[in-house]
């Protein structure tokens, strides 16, 4: 990071040298003129020096502080670019200190429940006379081979196939009877689903934002006929889920074997009206979105309940099913879909905004100059209303301390999560600044160091900024100095007043 920082600073200095060059030339000319005047007329130079030095020392000192403030505001730009470059390299690196999360948008389809039955199809085909001669010439088996192109494929799941040829005066009639095994759908009596999506942010060291999902479902169905049937329950594995852990499927409390559970398939004999309860559970990692597909066409939902708990900020795809109940707390959001006797072709589809550590660092270092300027204005008002006086040397050291804290926070981002690195750098900078200024200046110091940290709380930065502004304004209104109270010096490097005796 040191080499990248130096290269960025030199590049930025090279770009700004053209703007500062006239000022440097002017300063050099004035210095040479003053030196020449001092050599030619030393008495006048000493006389004017005794008059001008006391009068100009304080304005020149504050001019230096303003120049240092401008340099501090300028250095945040290159520093922010360096930090973003480091984070981008870490995100796109082939190798890393930790395992990369296997995460993608996850889609879970609803299960399919059917019962097995048999259907018989009959097809008749009238053959022309020329085919009769070929049929007679080929014999029975040969004739059937000749007729094969006209019969078509009977399809799969065939349990019985019967073909016969009946001669008539007009020719021959071929009749085929095919008995196939079919699956008739069984309507789910109840679906109780719970999903928790706990997000891991890049602010805590992840390369990309992802969530840890915990899915649990209970399905209930019954034999709709008054006779025993063979029922099938098919549970599709989620798409985009990557590695599944703790995957288990149980039917009426009995866990399925591993081979059937991995296929999400169960088949069993049900008596007339017999009810079955199936439980499914698994955990996985996902990112960006989570969906539950109710069906590929309009589905009839008798009793459907889905509860999703997440600490993210969910949004909904267009034309997806909106939640029937939403509850928000400080810990996250709870969404519920309670549907009874509903026919719909919509699905549940959640999306989550994607952020990254680079975006957070860009916001931190882009807002830091504005926070420093706001803190400087607030410090002027605070010192005026509280009766505090500030020396230029203390202000300059405070600016250096805050800038060093920002540099330290950027360097720590390569070793610690942003939620630890940025506050630690801000705390160090605030401590150095308070050491230089004194304890009476803690509100402006805290404002300069901590105000950019509001961007560590995505989605609430605007509210936090407004709250800080209200608190600062209230501190100015209720923290003023009583009328007639003398000004106090609460700053390091203050020059003590010396009383002179007659």
C-alpha positions, 0 to 999 in steps of 0.5 A: 500500500505504501508504494501505491500511495506514493505513486498516487500522491506523486501523480496527483502532485504532478497534475496540481503543480501547474496550478501551484506554480504561479504561487510558488514563483510569486513567493520566490520573487517576494522572498528575494525582494525582501532579502535584497531590501534587507541587504540594501537598507538594514536599518529600515528593514529592522524597523519595519520588521519590529512593526510587521512581525507582531502584526502579521505573525497571527494572520500568517499562522492562520494562513498556514493552518488554512493551507494545511486544511486545503492539503488535508482536503486534497489528500483524501482524494488520492488516499480514497483511490488507493484504498479502493484499488487495494480492495478491488485487487483483494476482491478479484484475486484468484487467491485469498486468505479465506474461502470464497463464499459459494453464493448465487441467487437461489430458486426453490420450486414447490414439490409435486405430488401425484398418484399412479394410475393407468390409462388405455388409448385406442387408435385405428388406422385404415390402410390402402390396398397396396399396403395389403399386398405388401402385408400378405407378402411379408407374412405376419411379422414382416407385415407388422414391420411394414406397418411400423412407420404408420403406427407411431411411437407408443411413448413411455411407461407402457404396461400393455400393448395390443395391435390387430389388423381387420380386413374389410372390403375397402382395405384393412383397419389397424387398431392399437390399444396402449395402456400407459402408467400416468400420474394424476396430481394431488393437491397439497392440503397445507404448506408451512415454510420458514426461511431465514436469510442472514447476510454477511456484509463485506464490511465484516471481511467478505469479498462479496455480500452473501447470505446464510440460508436456513430452509424448513418446510412441512407439506401435508397431502392426502389420498383423494380417492376412495381406494388405495393408490400409489403416491409420489412426492417429488421435491426438486433441489434448489437451483443456484444453492451450491453446497447443501448441508443438513439436508433431510427429508422425512415422511411421517417422522421417518427419514428417507434413505440417502439415495431417495433424499438426494433425489427428493423422491418418495413413493408409497402406498396410501389407503383411501383418504390417508394423510401424509406429512413430509418435512424438508430441511437444508442449509446453504449460502446464496446471494442477491436473491431468493425465490420460491416458485409455486408452479409453471402455471396457475396453481390452486393453493388451499393453505399456504404459509411462508415466513422469511426472516432476513437482516437485509433490505429485501425488495420484490421483483415486478409481478411477484407475490407481495407479502401479506404481512411485514414486520420491521425491527432493529434486527431485520425484517420479517415477511409473511405470505398467508394464502388460503384458497388462492389461484395464482400464477405468481411466485415469491421473488426477493432481491437484495441490493448488492454492495461492496467494500469498494463502494463503502470506502469510496463513500467514506473518503469522498465524504471525509473532506465535507465532514472536515469542513463542517467540523471546522465551521462547527468548531468556529461556532462552538468556540465562539459560543463556549468562550474557547480560544484556539491557537494556530499550532493546536489547530494544525496539529489537530488537522495532522492527527485527523489526517493520520487517523484516516490514513491508518484506517485505510491501511487497516482495511487490508487487515481488518473488516471495515466495521473495525478498521474505519472506527479504529482509525477514526478513534486514533485520529480523534485521540490525537486531535483532542490531545492537541486541542484540549477536552473542551473541543471534543464535539467538533473533533468527534464530528470530524472523525466520526461523521463519515462512519455513517456510511458503514450503516447501508440504507440509513446514512441519510437518516444518521446524517440528519440526526447528527445535524440536529444534534450539532445544532441543538448543542450550539443552541443549548451549549452557549456561554452565559453573557458576561463570561470571559473567554477561556483558553482551552488549547495546547500551545496557548501562550500564557498571558503575562501581567506586567507590573509598573 
